[in-house]
Amino acid sequence: MESKAYLLRRFYLVVTLCVITVLTGAATGFGLFYRLFYILGLTLILGYVWNVISLRSLDVSVDRRSRRVRVGDNVEERITVRNLSALPKPTLEVEDMTDLPGYSSGMAVSLQTKGFRSWRTQMPARRRGVYTLGPVRVSNTDAFGIFRRERFFCDTEQLIVYPRTHYIPEFAIPAADLSGDSSTRRRSHDLTPHASSVREYAFGDSISRVHWGSTAKLGRLMSKEFDLGQSSDVWVLVDLHRDVQAGELDESTDEYAVSIGASLSRKYLEAGLPVGLISQGDRRYFLPADTGTGQFDRILEFLALSKAEGSISLETLLPQEEQLWGYHSSLIIITPSNRPEWVTALRELMRRRVRVAVVLLDGASFGGFFNTVDVIPELYISGIPPYLVQKGDDIPVALSRVYTSAEIEASRQFGATEVRV
């Protein structure tokens, strides 16, 4: 597609030629220069008029079939362009102006009199986030390549791309069982004997937990809030510190991390355990431990919004958030960091009887300049056998067993980071 600056230079060139021919004709008296001036002037006028007419009498519609997808799912839409005039439109460039990475729906079309073109675009979503679809830009360049105009059609719509989730049956973390009722009050989407208060209705709440008295009094839906009795909670910590990330789009450490975090959250929520989320990316993402499908939806939304732009490292984050976890908590850390300082911070948590599991993302396999495997001996010294995930791994398989000490020795011996037993 020709840039506006390039077209502007071409326009100035034609105008300059017009001025030169007029001056030369006036100086020499040759009629040929005047005829050349007429031709150049007529070219400018015809090109401009044709450019204006080509973008009139158009009708553009978009059928967007995707509003919420997950990484790897296809984003589909159908674009239809109709010519409502009696004049043909030989060259139109049509493009949906979306900010979705890697997505392109551009098409050059030719429309006959009263004709139309319709096509479907399909492209996989390659990165989580909130994106804008639209508007549709229709542009045209005249036959001489001097003028370019564009019009915008249709409204913008929001697309949410959630992280990809996996079924991970073999991943195991010791449960932190309590021997009695919990003294910690946490909201629950399960109906328990421990009703405590009311709050505003949230998406995913069962209709059976609506408190009709408060609803009638306040004029909006209110839900009963329950305390959890005997239970242990699971916390998922996703490391989004920008200095330890590697890779691009769906083949990046942060995309793998949020995918694993979402998958493990679903695993333990389906088991009936309260799950909380903590991450420090472009801002602090925090969800208190809770149960139910509504909690999983909120976790997916938080992870979709998160960006790997955090300025707080994992070794700094752990002491800042340590008050969240006690002897009733299990903590799952997902990180590509190779810094041994955060392992030292984990030892303090383990002394407080917090159950800890670590999922390491091998940054070197994603093209990073650091070797995440270097931190594994420190984890073994602390009594934390880690899980290791490398680029291209089948995540459920990679999380079905821990990285063994035999693999550490093999990696040292052969200087490899991708040795698997």
C-alpha positions as CSV (number, residue, x, y, z in Angstrom):
1,M,0.0,0.0,0.0
2,E,1.4,3.3,-1.0
3,S,2.1,5.7,1.8
4,K,0.6,9.2,1.9
5,A,4.0,10.8,1.9
6,Y,4.9,9.0,-1.3
7,L,1.6,10.1,-3.0
8,L,2.1,13.6,-1.8
9,R,5.6,13.8,-3.4
10,R,4.1,12.5,-6.6
11,F,1.5,15.2,-6.5
12,Y,4.1,17.9,-5.9
13,L,6.1,16.5,-8.8
14,V,3.1,16.8,-11.2
15,V,2.4,20.4,-10.0
16,T,6.1,21.3,-10.5
17,L,6.0,19.9,-14.0
18,C,2.9,22.0,-14.7
19,V,4.6,25.2,-13.5
20,I,7.8,24.4,-15.5
21,T,5.9,23.8,-18.7
22,V,3.9,27.0,-18.4
23,L,7.0,29.1,-17.7
24,T,8.9,27.4,-20.5
25,G,6.0,27.9,-22.9
26,A,5.8,31.6,-22.0
27,A,9.6,32.0,-22.4
28,T,9.9,30.2,-25.7
29,G,6.5,30.7,-27.3
30,F,6.3,27.0,-28.3
31,G,2.7,25.7,-28.3
32,L,3.9,22.2,-27.4
33,F,4.6,23.2,-23.8
34,Y,1.1,24.6,-23.4
35,R,-0.4,21.4,-24.7
36,L,1.7,19.5,-22.3
37,F,0.4,21.7,-19.5
38,Y,-3.2,21.1,-20.5
39,I,-2.6,17.3,-20.4
40,L,-1.0,17.5,-17.0
41,G,-3.8,19.7,-15.6
42,L,-6.4,17.4,-17.1
43,T,-4.7,14.4,-15.5
44,L,-4.8,16.1,-12.1
45,I,-8.5,17.0,-12.5
46,L,-9.6,13.5,-13.7
47,G,-7.6,11.7,-11.1
48,Y,-9.1,13.8,-8.3
49,V,-12.7,13.4,-9.6
50,W,-12.3,9.7,-10.1
51,N,-10.8,9.3,-6.7
52,V,-13.8,11.0,-5.1
53,I,-16.4,9.2,-7.0
54,S,-14.9,5.7,-6.3
55,L,-15.5,6.0,-2.6
56,R,-19.1,7.2,-2.9
57,S,-22.2,5.0,-2.9
58,L,-20.6,2.2,-0.9
59,D,-22.2,0.0,1.7
60,V,-19.9,-2.0,4.0
61,S,-21.1,-4.5,6.6
62,V,-19.1,-6.8,8.9
63,D,-20.4,-10.0,10.6
64,R,-18.0,-10.6,13.5
65,R,-18.5,-14.0,15.0
66,S,-15.9,-13.8,17.7
67,R,-16.2,-11.8,20.9
68,R,-14.4,-13.9,23.4
69,V,-11.8,-16.5,22.3
70,R,-8.8,-18.2,23.7
71,V,-5.2,-18.2,22.5
72,G,-5.1,-20.6,19.5
73,D,-8.8,-20.2,18.7
74,N,-9.7,-18.6,15.3
75,V,-11.0,-15.1,15.1
76,E,-13.6,-15.1,12.3
77,E,-15.4,-12.3,10.5
78,R,-17.2,-11.8,7.2
79,I,-16.8,-8.5,5.3
80,T,-19.3,-7.5,2.6
81,V,-18.8,-4.5,0.3
82,R,-21.6,-3.4,-2.0
83,N,-21.5,-0.9,-4.9
84,L,-24.7,1.1,-4.9
85,S,-23.8,3.3,-7.9
86,A,-24.1,2.7,-11.7
87,L,-20.3,3.2,-12.1
88,P,-17.9,0.4,-11.6
89,K,-15.2,0.6,-9.0
90,P,-12.2,-1.2,-10.4
91,T,-9.8,-1.0,-7.4
92,L,-10.7,-0.7,-3.7
93,E,-8.6,-1.7,-0.8
94,V,-10.6,-3.0,2.2
95,E,-9.1,-3.6,5.6
96,D,-10.4,-4.1,9.2
97,M,-8.3,-1.8,11.3
98,T,-7.8,-4.1,14.3
99,D,-4.9,-4.1,16.7
100,L,-4.9,-7.8,17.2
101,P,-1.3,-9.1,16.7
102,G,-0.7,-11.0,13.5
103,Y,-4.2,-10.4,12.2
104,S,-4.8,-9.1,8.7
105,S,-8.1,-8.9,6.7
106,G,-6.9,-6.7,3.9
107,M,-8.3,-7.3,0.5
108,A,-8.1,-5.6,-2.9
109,V,-11.5,-5.9,-4.6
110,S,-13.1,-4.8,-7.9
111,L,-16.8,-4.1,-8.0
112,Q,-19.0,-4.1,-11.0
113,T,-22.1,-1.9,-11.4
114,K,-24.5,-2.7,-8.5
115,G,-22.1,-5.6,-7.6
116,F,-20.8,-6.8,-4.3
117,R,-17.9,-8.8,-2.8
118,S,-18.1,-10.9,0.4
119,W,-15.3,-12.8,2.0
120,R,-14.5,-14.5,5.3
121,T,-11.3,-14.0,7.2
122,Q,-10.0,-16.5,9.7
123,M,-6.9,-16.0,11.8
124,P,-5.8,-17.7,15.1
125,A,-5.5,-15.4,18.1
126,R,-1.8,-15.5,19.1
127,R,-1.7,-13.4,22.3
128,R,-4.0,-12.8,25.3
129,G,-5.4,-9.3,25.8
130,V,-8.2,-7.0,25.0
131,Y,-8.3,-5.8,21.4
132,T,-10.4,-3.6,19.2
133,L,-11.9,-4.8,15.9
134,G,-12.8,-2.1,13.4
135,P,-13.6,0.2,11.9
136,V,-13.3,-1.0,8.3
137,R,-11.2,1.2,6.1
138,V,-11.9,1.4,2.4
139,S,-9.3,3.3,0.4
140,N,-8.7,4.0,-3.3
141,T,-5.8,5.4,-5.4
142,D,-6.6,7.0,-8.8
143,A,-5.3,5.4,-12.0
144,F,-2.4,7.8,-12.1
145,G,-1.3,7.1,-8.6
146,I,-1.5,10.8,-7.5
147,F,-4.5,11.0,-5.1
148,R,-5.5,8.7,-2.4
149,R,-8.6,8.8,-0.3
150,E,-10.1,6.6,2.4
151,R,-13.4,6.2,4.3
152,F,-14.2,4.3,7.4
153,F,-17.3,2.1,7.9
154,C,-18.9,0.1,10.7
155,D,-18.4,0.5,14.5
156,T,-15.6,-0.8,16.6
157,E,-16.1,-3.9,18.8
158,Q,-14.1,-5.3,21.6
159,L,-12.4,-8.7,21.5
160,I,-11.1,-10.5,24.6
161,V,-8.5,-13.2,24.1
162,Y,-8.2,-15.4,27.1
163,P,-5.2,-17.6,27.9
164,R,-5.2,-21.1,26.5
165,T,-6.1,-23.8,29.1
166,H,-5.1,-27.4,29.4
167,Y,-6.4,-30.4,31.3
168,I,-3.5,-31.3,33.7
169,P,-4.5,-34.4,35.6
170,E,-1.0,-35.5,36.8
171,F,0.2,-32.2,38.4
172,A,0.3,-32.6,42.2
173,I,0.9,-30.3,45.1
174,P,0.5,-31.4,48.7
175,A,-2.7,-30.1,50.2
176,A,-2.5,-27.9,53.3
177,D,-5.3,-29.5,55.4
178,L,-6.8,-27.8,58.4
179,S,-8.0,-29.6,61.4
180,G,-11.1,-27.6,62.1
181,D,-13.0,-24.6,60.9
182,S,-11.0,-21.8,59.3
183,S,-10.6,-18.6,61.1
184,T,-10.0,-16.9,57.8
185,R,-13.2,-15.5,56.2
186,R,-13.3,-16.0,52.4
187,R,-16.2,-15.6,50.0
188,S,-17.5,-18.9,48.6
189,H,-19.7,-19.7,45.6
190,D,-20.6,-23.0,47.4
191,L,-23.7,-23.0,49.7
192,T,-22.2,-23.7,53.1
193,P,-23.7,-23.4,56.7
194,H,-21.5,-20.4,57.3
195,A,-23.5,-17.5,55.8
196,S,-22.1,-14.2,57.0
197,S,-23.1,-11.2,55.0
198,V,-24.4,-9.9,51.6
199,R,-22.7,-8.3,48.6
200,E,-23.7,-7.3,45.1
201,Y,-24.6,-10.0,42.7
202,A,-21.7,-11.1,40.5
203,F,-21.7,-13.0,37.2
204,G,-21.6,-16.7,37.9
205,D,-23.5,-16.6,41.2
206,S,-26.3,-19.2,41.6
207,I,-29.8,-17.8,41.8
208,S,-30.2,-19.8,45.0
209,R,-27.8,-17.6,46.8
210,V,-29.7,-14.3,46.0
211,H,-30.8,-12.5,49.2
212,W,-34.2,-11.3,48.2
213,G,-34.8,-9.1,51.3
214,S,-31.7,-7.0,50.6
215,T,-32.5,-7.1,46.9
216,A,-35.9,-5.6,47.5
217,K,-34.6,-3.0,50.0
218,L,-31.7,-1.8,47.8
219,G,-33.3,-2.1,44.4
220,R,-30.5,-4.3,42.9
221,L,-29.5,-7.9,43.1
222,M,-27.6,-8.9,46.3
223,S,-26.0,-12.3,47.0
224,K,-25.4,-14.0,50.3
225,E,-21.8,-14.3,51.2
226,F,-20.6,-17.5,52.9
227,D,-17.6,-18.4,54.9
228,L,-15.6,-21.5,54.1
229,G,-15.3,-24.0,56.9
230,Q,-12.6,-26.7,56.9
231,S,-10.5,-26.1,53.8
232,S,-7.2,-25.2,52.4
233,D,-6.6,-22.6,49.7
234,V,-4.4,-22.7,46.6
235,W,-2.6,-19.6,45.4
236,V,-1.3,-19.2,41.9
237,L,1.6,-16.7,41.5
238,V,2.5,-15.8,37.9
239,D,5.8,-14.0,37.5
240,L,5.4,-11.2,34.9
241,H,8.7,-9.4,35.6
242,R,9.7,-7.9,32.3
243,D,13.5,-8.6,32.8
244,V,13.1,-12.4,32.8
245,Q,10.7,-12.9,29.8
246,A,11.7,-14.3,26.4
247,G,10.0,-15.3,23.2
248,E,7.2,-13.7,21.1
249,L,3.4,-13.9,20.9
250,D,2.1,-17.4,21.7
251,E,5.6,-18.8,21.9
252,S,6.7,-16.6,24.8
253,T,7.4,-17.3,28.5
254,D,4.7,-15.0,29.7
255,E,2.1,-16.6,27.4
256,Y,3.1,-20.1,28.6
257,A,3.0,-18.8,32.2
258,V,-0.5,-17.4,32.1
259,S,-1.7,-20.5,30.3
260,I,-0.3,-22.8,33.0
261,G,-1.7,-20.5,35.7
262,A,-5.2,-20.6,34.2
263,S,-5.0,-24.4,33.7
264,L,-4.0,-25.1,37.3
265,S,-6.6,-22.7,38.6
266,R,-9.3,-24.6,36.8
267,K,-7.9,-27.9,38.1
268,Y,-8.2,-26.9,41.7
269,L,-11.4,-25.0,41.4
270,E,-13.0,-28.1,39.9
271,A,-11.7,-30.0,42.9
272,G,-13.7,-27.6,45.1
273,L,-10.7,-25.8,46.6
274,P,-10.6,-22.0,46.9
275,V,-8.1,-20.6,44.4
276,G,-6.4,-17.1,44.6
277,L,-4.3,-15.3,42.0
278,I,-1.4,-12.9,42.5
279,S,0.8,-11.4,39.8
280,Q,2.7,-8.2,39.3
281,G,2.7,-7.1,35.7
282,D,1.9,-3.7,34.3
283,R,0.0,-3.4,37.6
284,R,-0.8,-5.6,40.6
285,Y,-3.3,-8.4,39.8
286,F,-4.9,-9.8,42.9
287,L,-7.9,-12.0,43.5
288,P,-8.6,-13.4,47.0
289,A,-9.0,-17.1,47.2
290,D,-12.6,-18.2,46.3
291,T,-14.4,-21.1,44.7
292,G,-16.9,-21.5,41.8
293,T,-17.1,-20.9,38.1
294,G,-17.4,-17.2,38.7
295,Q,-13.9,-17.2,40.3
296,F,-12.5,-19.0,37.2
297,D,-14.0,-16.4,34.9
298,R,-12.4,-13.6,37.0
299,I,-9.0,-15.4,36.9
300,L,-9.3,-15.7,33.1
301,E,-10.2,-12.1,32.8
302,F,-7.3,-10.9,35.0
303,L,-4.8,-13.0,33.1
304,A,-6.1,-11.8,29.8
305,L,-5.6,-8.2,30.9
306,S,-2.1,-8.8,32.4
307,K,1.0,-7.6,30.6
308,A,4.5,-8.8,31.1
309,E,5.8,-5.3,32.0
310,G,6.3,-5.7,35.7
311,S,9.1,-3.8,37.4
312,I,9.0,-5.9,40.6
313,S,11.1,-9.1,40.6
314,L,9.9,-12.3,42.1
315,E,12.4,-12.2,45.0
316,T,10.9,-8.8,45.9
317,L,7.3,-9.8,45.3
318,L,7.4,-12.8,47.6
319,P,8.2,-10.9,50.8
320,Q,5.7,-8.2,49.9
321,E,2.8,-10.7,49.6
322,E,3.9,-13.3,52.3
323,Q,1.0,-12.2,54.6
324,L,-1.4,-13.8,52.2
325,W,-0.2,-17.3,52.9
326,G,-0.2,-19.4,56.1
327,Y,-0.1,-23.0,57.2
328,H,-3.4,-23.6,55.4
329,S,-2.1,-22.4,52.0
330,S,-0.5,-24.1,49.0
331,L,1.5,-21.8,46.7
332,I,2.2,-22.5,43.0
333,I,4.9,-20.3,41.5
334,I,5.2,-20.1,37.7
335,T,8.4,-18.3,36.6
336,P,11.2,-18.2,34.0
337,S,13.5,-16.4,36.5
338,N,17.0,-17.9,37.1
339,R,17.8,-15.7,40.1
340,P,18.5,-17.8,43.2
341,E,17.3,-15.0,45.6
342,W,13.7,-15.9,45.1
343,V,14.5,-19.5,46.2
344,T,15.8,-18.0,49.5
345,A,12.5,-16.2,49.9
346,L,10.6,-19.5,49.4
347,R,12.5,-21.1,52.3
348,E,11.0,-18.6,54.7
349,L,7.5,-19.5,53.5
350,M,8.2,-23.2,53.9
351,R,9.3,-22.6,57.5
352,R,5.8,-21.2,58.0
353,R,4.4,-24.5,56.7
354,V,3.3,-23.1,53.4
355,R,3.2,-25.9,50.8
356,V,5.1,-24.8,47.7
357,A,5.3,-26.0,44.1
358,V,7.4,-24.4,41.3
359,V,6.9,-24.5,37.6
360,L,10.0,-23.3,35.7
361,L,9.9,-22.0,32.2
362,D,13.2,-22.6,30.5
363,G,14.0,-19.1,29.2
364,A,16.9,-20.3,27.0
365,S,14.6,-22.5,25.0
366,F,12.5,-19.4,24.2
367,G,15.5,-17.5,22.9
368,G,16.4,-15.8,26.2
369,F,19.9,-14.9,27.3
370,F,19.6,-16.6,30.7
371,N,19.5,-20.3,31.7
372,T,16.6,-21.0,34.0
373,V,17.8,-24.5,34.7
374,D,20.7,-22.9,36.8
375,V,18.2,-22.4,39.7
376,I,17.1,-26.0,39.9
377,P,19.9,-27.2,42.3
378,E,18.9,-24.4,44.7
379,L,15.3,-25.6,44.6
380,Y,16.4,-29.2,45.3
381,I,18.5,-28.0,48.3
382,S,15.4,-26.3,49.6
383,G,13.3,-29.5,49.1
384,I,11.3,-28.2,46.2
385,P,11.5,-30.5,43.1
386,P,10.4,-28.3,40.2
387,Y,8.5,-28.9,37.1
388,L,10.2,-27.7,33.9
389,V,8.5,-26.5,30.7
390,Q,10.4,-25.7,27.6
391,K,9.3,-24.1,24.3
392,G,7.1,-26.4,22.2
393,D,6.4,-28.8,25.1
394,D,3.1,-30.5,25.5
395,I,2.2,-28.7,28.8
396,P,0.1,-31.6,30.4
397,V,3.0,-34.0,29.7
398,A,5.6,-31.6,31.0
399,L,3.6,-31.1,34.2
400,S,3.1,-34.8,34.8
401,R,6.4,-35.2,36.6
402,V,9.1,-33.2,38.3
403,Y,12.5,-32.5,36.9
404,T,14.7,-35.1,38.5
405,S,18.2,-34.9,39.9
406,A,19.4,-37.4,37.2
407,E,18.4,-34.8,34.6
408,I,20.3,-32.1,36.4
409,E,23.5,-34.3,36.3
410,A,22.9,-35.1,32.6
411,S,22.4,-31.4,31.8
412,R,25.7,-30.5,33.5
413,Q,27.6,-33.4,31.8
414,F,26.4,-32.6,28.3
415,G,25.9,-28.8,28.7
416,A,22.3,-29.1,27.5
417,T,19.2,-27.7,28.9
418,E,16.7,-29.9,27.0
419,V,17.7,-33.3,28.3
420,R,14.7,-35.4,29.2
421,V,14.9,-38.9,30.8
